[in-house]
């Protein structure tokens, strides 16, 4: 089973490309190019599912087209649209991961605490669709994410402390 600590978000699948299952992906960072991965991981129904990457090509500066093993038609590819894409951390060169600024999506899997160190759960997903960025925890609670609210962030322990009320 792949855990949140083993993966790093790189983007999402935005749409189909053609009729043979090829997918268009929007990348949020450059880690994909440096990793040259054999596998990508997609978040499907809150489960990290690995897919063998058969082929990929660039389409613009932030977009790639990918072909995944076992995805050969529109019907197989449609359920993947909107899925968040991750790389296995072991596939990312060490100097690349540490030199990259954290994104809100990188906090998925982090244990979240309030100012009094009360446990608020583990971040299951981050919603960035509006100006108010929200973390959804495994306890089905939503908490605001903003730089001004962060009291402490530990990337080694995967914890974040926020100045919020329970």
N, C-alpha and C positions, 0 to 999 in steps of 0.2 A: 504494500500500500504506500502510495506517495503522500508524504505529509507536506504541509504548507512551508515548513522550514527547508525543504529540499528543492523548492522551485522559486523562480523569480519571474514576475510579470514582464512581458515584452510588448504586449499589444492585444488586439482582438480581431476576430474574423468579421469583416464588414458585409461581404456579399459573395454570391457565386460569380465565377468567371467561366463562361461557356456552359456546355452541357455534359461534360465528362467528369464532373466532380471537383474541378479545380476551384480553389478558394482565394479570394482577395483578402489580404490582411493589412491592417493599419498598425505600424510599429510605433511604440512610444519611446523607444531608445535604440541605440546601435548595437546592443549586445548580441543580437542574432548574427550579425555579420562576422563578429570575432569568434563566436562559438562554433559556427559551421556544424550544427547538431545533426545527429542521426534520428533523434526523436524530438517531438514537441509534446507538451502536455496541455490539454484543453480542460477547462473547468466546465463540466456538464452535470447539471442537477446537483451542484455542490460536491461533486466527486472529481478528483484529478485523474484524467484518463490519458495515458500515453498513446501517441500515434507515431508510427514510423514515417519519417519525412522522405518521400521518394525523390522529389524534385522541387526546386524553387527558382524563381527569377524575379528580378527587380522590375517594378513598374512605378517610376517616379522616385522621389527622394524618401518618402515615408511608407511606401506601399510595396508589398511583395505578393506574388502569386505562388501558392503552394499546392502540391499534389501529395496526398496522404495515402498510405497503403490501405486498401479496403474501401476507399471512397472513390467510386467509379461512375457515379450518376448524380443527377440533380436530386433525386429522392434521398440518396444517402447523405448528400452534402447539406441540404436545407436545414436539418436540425442543428448543424454546427454554427450557423450564422449567429453572430452576437456573442459567441463563446470567447472568453478571455484566454489568451495564449501565454504559456509559460515555458521557460527553459529549465532544465535540471541544473541546479547550481554547480554540479560537478562538471558540466560541459562548458561552463563559462570560465575563461582564463582568469586566474586570481587577480591579476592587476586590473582587469577590466571591471570586475564587480566592485572592488573597493574604490575605484576612481569615479564611479557613477553616483550621482546624487540620488538619494532615496525619493521615490514617488509615493503618492498616497497608496497606490496599489501594492507597493512593497510591504505595507503594514499588514496585509492579509496573513493570518497565522500568528500575529503578535498577541500576547496576553495584555489586556488593557486594565489599568487600575486608575482610581480617582486620586485626588490629592491626599486623602487619608490612607492610601494603599489598600482600599477595599477592592476586592476582585469584581470586575465588571464583565468578565468573559473573554473569549478569544475572538478576534476580528475574523469574521467569515467572508465578508466582502466589503468593498468600498464603493459608494455611489458618488460619482463626480459629474452627474448629468446636470446639476444646477450649481449656482455659486455657493450654496451651502453643502459642503462635502460631508457625507455621513458614513460612519462605520456601522455595519450590521454585525452583531456578535452572535455567537452560538447560542445565546440565551434569547435570541430574537429581539434584542433591544437596539435602538439606534442612538448613536452618540455623535455629536458634531466633531469634525476634525478641522483644526485651524492651527497655524503655527503659533499663534498667541496663546493657545490653550495647552500646548505641550510643556509639561514641567520637567519630564525626563524621558529619554529615549535610549534604550540599550539594544544595539543591534546584535550583540553577542548572545544575550539572554532572550532576545525577541520579546521585549516588554516595552510598553509605553505608559507613561503616567500623564493623565490629563487633569486639568483644573475644571472639573465638571461635578455636578451633584448627582447622587444616585436617586 
